[in-house]
Every structure is written in structure tokens, then in C-alpha cells.
Amino acid sequence: MVVTIRLFAMLRERAGASEIELDLPEGARVRDALDRLDDLAGGLPLVMAVNRDYADAEAELRAGDELALIPPVSGGETIPAVVTSAPLSLDALVERVRDPRAGAVVTFQGVTREVAKLDYEAYAEMADERIRAIVAEAIERHGLCAAAAEHRVGTVPLSEPSVAVAASAAHRSEAFAGAREIIDRIKAEAPIWKREEGEWKAESRPPAS
């Protein structure tokens, strides 16, 4: 059976293509594809998705499936995205995206307004993974030099940020577009909830079936 492998960033450059096809035996799993691609991706802490749904190494593959391999960025460092209970620092986030190729750095903060505080809760492991993938995909799609995002959980007082995004690019149009995509997708896709005036509200919407 033939499976399409989508490659991003350093993997795309190594392979010289954004997609390749693998001929795998029936019943093969993601780990079997990774074994076949060891020369290309071996040793990297990859995020994987099958048909745009997150998957682990034991997920079964079928003919016609698309397996996306999302690598780390910036020379092997993990994608800078964190779900944290600590106060967010925009200055620290900007430092993570500084790049000598960048002529523009765009930042965004979402802050608590009109109420004394908001309480945030997340499925932290899944939210962290989702944000990492969103950042990696935005870097690839918009040709960013770097990008980073953080979301705070717990109690966030009035005027303090609950989410922060930074994106750097050679030109401002790419930096603005990348930063906007990241925050819009975090709000739409990350499993994070906020309690406002005693009522829990989803920050994200379940994906359409």
C-alpha cells in the first residue's frame, strides 16, 4: 500500500521535496514508516499526524493515508510553545524569535479585561502538543524566521496576559500573517477553557466532523 509522507522545514530540505511516497505492507504502523525514514528523520523529536489528526508511533496506516512529520525548529531545539501556570513574559518570548535574518517582529498578547480575574484550565499535554504543531506549521506556511507562543493556566488577574505570541520574518507582512494565524488557531484548536463569572467556556471549538 502507498502512503504519502508530508515533510516540513529541515525534513523537506533534506529530502528535497515536501512530499514523498512510501510503499508499506498492509497493517503497517507509523513506526514502520519512521523506520523506513530513519536516515531522514532518525533521532528528531517529531510531532506526527495521520490525515491531520495527531498520532503516535502505534497508529495503523492505510492505503492513501497522509502521514505528516513535523520536526523541531532552529537547529534541533524544541518548538517554543508552552502551557504554563507562571506569568507570561513578552520580552522573553521576543528573545526566542530574534534572528539576524528578521526585519520584523510582531507580538500579540491577550489580556484579562473588565473582570478582576479569569481562571484557565487546559488538557495541558494535548494543548502543548497542539500549540507546538500550530507554531511549526505557521513557520513553514509563512516563511517565518521563528515563532513562539505561550498560554497561561490558573488564575490570570486583570490586565495580565493569558496568551502571548511572537513571530519574526524578513518582512512585516509575513510576520503579521504568521502571528495572526498562530493566535487564531490556538483559540480555535487548543483544548483550553476559561471560567468567566462562574461559567466555564471553551477557548477552542471541537473540529468539524
C-alpha positions in Angstrom: 0.0 0.0 0.0 1.2 3.5 -0.7 1.2 6.2 2.0 2.0 9.9 1.4 4.6 11.4 3.7 4.4 15.2 4.2 7.7 16.9 5.2 8.3 20.3 6.7 11.3 22.6 7.4 14.6 20.7 7.8 13.0 17.4 6.7 11.7 19.0 3.5 15.2 20.4 2.8 16.9 17.1 3.5 14.6 15.2 1.2 14.5 17.9 -1.5 10.7 17.6 -1.6 7.7 18.5 0.5 6.0 15.1 -0.1 7.3 11.6 -0.7 5.5 8.3 -1.1 6.3 5.1 0.8 5.2 1.6 -0.2 4.4 -0.2 3.0 2.9 -3.6 3.8 -0.7 -3.9 4.8 -1.2 -3.4 8.5 1.9 -1.1 8.8 2.0 1.4 11.6 3.6 4.8 11.9 6.7 3.3 13.5 7.2 1.2 10.4 7.2 4.4 8.2 9.6 6.0 10.7 11.9 3.0 10.5 12.0 3.4 6.7 12.8 7.1 7.1 15.5 6.7 9.7 18.2 8.2 7.5 16.0 11.3 7.0 14.3 11.8 10.4 16.1 9.5 12.9 16.7 11.0 16.3 14.5 14.0 15.8 11.6 14.6 18.4 8.9 14.6 15.8 5.2 15.5 16.1 3.2 13.2 13.9 -0.3 13.4 12.3 -2.2 10.9 10.2 -4.8 12.6 7.9 -4.4 15.8 10.0 -5.1 14.0 13.3 -2.4 13.6 15.9 -1.0 10.1 16.0 1.6 8.1 17.9 4.0 5.5 16.6 1.5 2.7 17.0 -1.2 4.2 14.9 -2.2 2.0 12.0 -1.8 3.3 8.4 -4.0 2.5 5.4 -3.5 2.9 1.7 -3.9 6.6 0.7 -3.2 7.9 4.2 -1.2 11.1 4.6 1.4 11.0 7.4 2.8 14.4 8.4 6.1 14.6 10.1 6.6 17.9 11.9 10.2 18.4 13.1 11.7 20.8 15.7 12.9 24.2 14.6 16.1 26.3 15.0 18.8 23.7 14.7 17.2 20.9 16.7 15.7 22.9 19.6 12.1 22.1 20.5 9.4 24.3 19.1 9.0 27.1 21.7 5.4 26.6 22.9 4.4 26.2 26.5 1.3 25.8 28.6 2.3 27.2 32.0 0.9 28.4 35.3 3.6 31.1 35.6 3.1 34.8 34.5 4.0 35.3 30.8 6.9 37.4 29.7 6.6 39.0 26.3 10.2 40.1 26.5 11.4 36.6 27.0 9.2 35.4 24.1 10.7 38.0 21.8 14.2 36.9 22.7 13.3 33.4 21.4 12.4 34.7 18.0 15.2 37.1 17.4 17.0 36.3 14.2 19.6 38.2 12.1 17.5 37.5 9.0 14.4 39.2 10.5 13.4 42.7 9.6 10.1 42.5 11.5 9.0 41.1 14.9 5.2 41.0 15.6 3.8 40.3 19.0 0.3 39.7 20.4 -1.0 39.5 24.0 -4.5 38.5 25.0 -5.2 40.1 28.4 -7.9 39.8 31.1 -10.3 42.7 30.8 -13.4 44.1 32.6 -13.2 41.5 35.4 -10.9 41.1 38.4 -9.6 37.7 37.1 -10.2 34.8 34.8 -9.4 31.2 35.5 -8.0 29.0 32.8 -7.8 25.2 32.7 -6.2 23.1 29.9 -5.7 19.5 28.9 -2.1 20.6 29.2 -0.3 17.8 27.3 -2.6 17.9 24.4 -2.7 21.7 24.3 1.0 21.9 24.4 1.4 19.5 21.5 -1.3 21.3 19.5 0.3 24.7 20.0 3.7 23.3 19.0 2.2 22.0 15.8 0.4 25.3 15.1 3.7 27.2 15.5 5.7 24.8 13.3 3.0 24.9 10.6 2.9 28.7 10.7 6.7 29.0 10.4 6.6 26.8 7.3 3.5 28.3 5.7 4.6 32.0 6.0 8.3 31.6 5.7 8.9 32.9 9.2 12.4 33.1 10.7 11.0 31.9 14.1 7.8 32.0 16.2 6.8 31.2 19.7 3.6 31.0 21.7 2.7 30.6 25.4 -0.7 30.1 27.2 -1.2 30.6 30.9 -3.4 28.4 33.0 -4.7 29.0 36.5 -5.8 32.5 37.7 -4.9 35.4 35.4 -5.6 38.8 37.1 -7.0 41.9 35.4 -4.7 43.3 32.6 -2.3 40.4 32.7 -1.8 38.2 29.6 -3.3 34.8 29.3 -1.7 34.1 25.9 1.2 35.6 24.1 2.6 35.1 20.5 5.7 36.4 18.8 6.8 35.9 15.2 9.8 37.2 13.3 10.2 37.3 9.5 12.2 39.1 6.9 9.2 41.4 6.1 6.3 42.7 8.2 3.5 41.2 6.0 4.8 37.6 6.7 5.3 38.4 10.4 1.8 39.8 10.8 0.2 36.9 8.9 2.1 34.3 10.9 1.3 35.8 14.3 -2.4 36.1 13.4 -2.6 32.5 12.2 -1.0 31.3 15.4 -3.3 33.1 17.8 -6.4 32.4 15.7 -5.6 28.7 15.6 -4.7 28.5 19.3 -8.1 30.0 20.1 -9.8 27.6 17.7 -7.9 24.4 18.3 -6.2 24.1 21.7 -8.1 22.3 24.4 -8.2 25.3 26.9 -11.2 26.6 28.9 -11.7 29.7 30.9 -14.1 30.4 33.7 -15.7 33.8 33.5 -18.3 34.9 36.1 -18.6 31.4 37.4 -19.2 29.7 34.0 -16.7 27.6 32.1 -16.3 28.5 28.4 -14.3 26.7 25.8 -11.5 28.7 24.4 -11.4 26.3 21.4 -14.1 24.7 19.2 -14.1 21.0 18.5 -13.0 20.2 15.0 -15.8 19.7 12.4 -16.6 16.1 11.8 
